[in-house]
């Protein structure tokens, strides 16, 4: 055989080996991932050829279900809402299941359970196959309390923002609203054109309804709600008590720069340029907290923020974007960060966790959106998550001191709009600057009852909502938090 023929044979051999290898890889190594891809047409045919499991609220009402379809392509149609359930109100929870774009939200996070393909359902499915039946998906019951969810949704009133409620004792998510929401039904259409048009309209909307603002999207500066973390770091250091007097000038000159920090409206915090830590929190004094933050140092603040959950993403089972505290701060940056500005960013979920951690004697519980997964046929429980401790953020003594200080915020400070007759509410307001010339974001985080916490909440209304430049956390977000708490304690 001459040299050209040997080269040609070698090339053919290599190409055959590559073809054989790639085919083997697809068949044996990539097969499962290709089957699991929700955009795989065969996967869709299989999944919509069986009844996808329902998504339920805590009271058992159905928020997502599958109905027999008149479509010639798929046997079942995914349907959202009904029976008094507004699908848009729960869109941040359910997400959507689309034959064009696949699943999102809880539809994605619990896809294998809802589709009935999870390994935990193998033996049950085997029984169905042996009897010639197509196994239905499992039912996923959420922790969402409909009364609290409705209070949050109605309180937001279409304003852009988000509201979250947690049970501080267990981490169960009692409410999670992102506004504006969207109706998942149009995205679940079997018509490719209808689903595509609906998705493109939502994707191009200025209000970004597809963002889940409660746990992701563009994170927010938390503003003065972050002062809870600064106060916690101070108390945990052992160098401060609620009665410690702080420097509280009307204007704080920052080192290394000509910039200054002032209190809202140029207000005076205390007497003679001094104010206690408790009074500073009650009236949300910027200058005293910024000065104290510089004294504490960025390491102490970062460690305290991380103890509450900052800088760590997690799943519940939806993926929650990590909130962040900036690195390598100089003195002016640290002063700004101490009051929740500069590059501090947080989700409403994170700030609800801060309130919940204080409410739970300093222990932050892992947030959880799913109470159980149940076999749709036998009603046997497949999965039943137990409460899980995420971290100890502060000592019980510090938690008690913070609780008493937060109670004064609502009793006679910046958070009086959240007062509830007969219920002691512990809260903190926040107004967060975020863009030149834009109205501040309005924040409120709280828990109640203060002596026996059942609910912890966080609310953010973007750019002051309907109040615009006249907005404050207490005035705009406080009443929404109040309504959520009332819905819980009255249920």
Buried (B, 14 or more C-beta within 10 A) or exposed (E): EEEEEEEEEEEEEEEEEEEEEEEEEEEEEEEEEEEEBBEBEEBBEBBBEBBBBBBBBBEEBBBBBBEEBEBEEBBBBBBBBBEEBBBBBBBBBBBBBBBBBBBBBBBBBBBBBBBBBBEEBEEBBEEBEEEEEEBBBBBBBBBBBBBBBBBBBBBBEEBBBBBBBBBBBBBBBBBBBBBBBBBBBBBBBBBEEBBBEBBEEBEEEEEBBBBBBBBBBEBBBBBBBBBBBBBBBBBBBEEBEBEBBBBBBEEBEBEEEEEBBBBBEEEBBBEEBBBBBBBBBBBBBBBBBBBBBBBBBBEBBBBBBBBBBBEBEBEBBBBBBBBBBBEEBEBBBBBBBBBBBBEBBBBBBBBBBBBBBBBBBBBBBBBBBBBBBBBBBEEEEBBEBEEEEBBBBBBEEBBBBBBEBBBBBBBEBBBBBBBBEEBBBBBBBBBBBBEEEEBBBBBBBBBBBBEEBBBBBBBBBBBBBEBEEEBBBBBBBBBBBBBBBBBBBEB
